[in-house]
Amino acid sequence: MPAFRIAPAVVDAFPGTLVALVTATGLRGHEPWPHTAAALTELERRLADGTWQPADETDPRIEAWHTAYRSFGTNPRRVRPSVDALGRRLAKKGSLPRINPAVDSYNAVSVRHGLPAGAFDLDRVTGDVDIRYADGTESFTPLGEPGTVERPRPGEVVYADATGVLTRHWNHRDAHRTRVTADSVRVAFVLETLRADRDGDLLKDAAEELRGLLAPHAAGTAVHHLGAGRPRAAV
């Protein structure tokens, strides 16, 4: 299993960063996941009856990501943080997409708690994974666009392994190579906040909620954390 690291320069620029890594091994993505299905349905029901709304860019949880995006040259209203885009889609359409049970699980937890989330198929990851600034030489192939190659701009925060970039604009979009499918059996899920002092407990609760959705369909699960006080985690 690889190690995940957060670069000192990223911690210096964003000292409130806290990342929860929820790992699952022996995932069984082809069986029914009734608790995940129920979580999605419940969110959609609460949205429809007006008892809940997804966080939008006026919410401090999302606003912090917009500020971070602007700091490294990304317009967050054109290239939105993943949780912002997902919440807007839910508010507009009244439903979340159904991709596969593992992806549906982290989408449900992400939008419910207002925290960006993503995932990597660890059998497709090369070496360790770093949260760092891009240097402009790396390549990135967006999820769902296997024929496309992009070059992240120097100074853009990315997740990257030894082969290339795994996310652009920190958490806007994941790479096609490490996408999670129903066949994925070893997966690292990430949940993130830039406001550890205010939202650290929220992040930890969200990670345990995600772990609870995964555990009935996995041989093993674990939770690790990355941040200023713990810049490396071996998963």
ChimeraX attribute file (.defattr): number of C-alpha atoms within 10 A of each C-alpha:
attribute: neighborCount
match mode: 1-to-1
recipient: residues
	/A:1	12
	/A:2	16
	/A:3	12
	/A:4	24
	/A:5	20
	/A:6	23
	/A:7	16
	/A:8	15
	/A:9	12
	/A:10	16
	/A:11	18
	/A:12	11
	/A:13	11
	/A:14	15
	/A:15	17
	/A:16	18
	/A:17	20
	/A:18	27
	/A:19	25
	/A:20	23
	/A:21	26
	/A:22	22
	/A:23	24
	/A:24	26
	/A:25	19
	/A:26	15
	/A:27	22
	/A:28	20
	/A:29	20
	/A:30	13
	/A:31	10
	/A:32	11
	/A:33	19
	/A:34	10
	/A:35	15
	/A:36	23
	/A:37	16
	/A:38	12
	/A:39	17
	/A:40	21
	/A:41	15
	/A:42	13
	/A:43	22
	/A:44	20
	/A:45	15
	/A:46	13
	/A:47	17
	/A:48	14
	/A:49	9
	/A:50	9
	/A:51	9
	/A:52	13
	/A:53	18
	/A:54	20
	/A:55	22
	/A:56	18
	/A:57	19
	/A:58	10
	/A:59	12
	/A:60	13
	/A:61	22
	/A:62	22
	/A:63	17
	/A:64	15
	/A:65	25
	/A:66	21
	/A:67	13
	/A:68	20
	/A:69	23
	/A:70	12
	/A:71	13
	/A:72	16
	/A:73	13
	/A:74	17
	/A:75	15
	/A:76	20
	/A:77	13
	/A:78	7
	/A:79	16
	/A:80	22
	/A:81	26
	/A:82	25
	/A:83	27
	/A:84	29
	/A:85	19
	/A:86	23
	/A:87	24
	/A:88	19
	/A:89	15
	/A:90	19
	/A:91	18
	/A:92	9
	/A:93	11
	/A:94	15
	/A:95	17
	/A:96	19
	/A:97	13
	/A:98	12
	/A:99	13
	/A:100	15
	/A:101	25
	/A:102	25
	/A:103	21
	/A:104	19
	/A:105	24
	/A:106	26
	/A:107	26
	/A:108	24
	/A:109	25
	/A:110	27
	/A:111	25
	/A:112	19
	/A:113	18
	/A:114	27
	/A:115	26
	/A:116	27
	/A:117	25
	/A:118	23
	/A:119	23
	/A:120	24
	/A:121	19
	/A:122	23
	/A:123	13
	/A:124	14
	/A:125	21
	/A:126	14
	/A:127	15
	/A:128	16
	/A:129	22
	/A:130	20
	/A:131	23
	/A:132	20
	/A:133	22
	/A:134	21
	/A:135	13
	/A:136	12
	/A:137	10
	/A:138	16
	/A:139	17
	/A:140	22
	/A:141	22
	/A:142	21
	/A:143	17
	/A:144	12
	/A:145	11
	/A:146	12
	/A:147	8
	/A:148	12
	/A:149	12
	/A:150	12
	/A:151	15
	/A:152	21
	/A:153	19
	/A:154	14
	/A:155	15
	/A:156	19
	/A:157	22
	/A:158	25
	/A:159	23
	/A:160	27
	/A:161	17
	/A:162	11
	/A:163	14
	/A:164	19
	/A:165	25
	/A:166	29
	/A:167	26
	/A:168	25
	/A:169	27
	/A:170	22
	/A:171	23
	/A:172	20
	/A:173	19
	/A:174	26
	/A:175	23
	/A:176	19
	/A:177	20
	/A:178	20
	/A:179	21
	/A:180	28
	/A:181	17
	/A:182	15
	/A:183	12
	/A:184	22
	/A:185	18
	/A:186	22
	/A:187	26
	/A:188	23
	/A:189	23
	/A:190	23
	/A:191	26
	/A:192	27
	/A:193	25
	/A:194	21
	/A:195	18
	/A:196	18
	/A:197	12
	/A:198	12
	/A:199	18
	/A:200	19
	/A:201	11
	/A:202	14
	/A:203	24
	/A:204	19
	/A:205	14
	/A:206	22
	/A:207	27
	/A:208	16
	/A:209	15
	/A:210	24
	/A:211	23
	/A:212	15
	/A:213	22
	/A:214	27
	/A:215	17
	/A:216	14
	/A:217	21
	/A:218	18
	/A:219	14
	/A:220	15
	/A:221	20
	/A:222	15
	/A:223	18
	/A:224	18
	/A:225	21
	/A:226	18
	/A:227	25
	/A:228	18
	/A:229	10
	/A:230	13
	/A:231	18
	/A:232	18
	/A:233	15
	/A:234	11
	/A:235	17
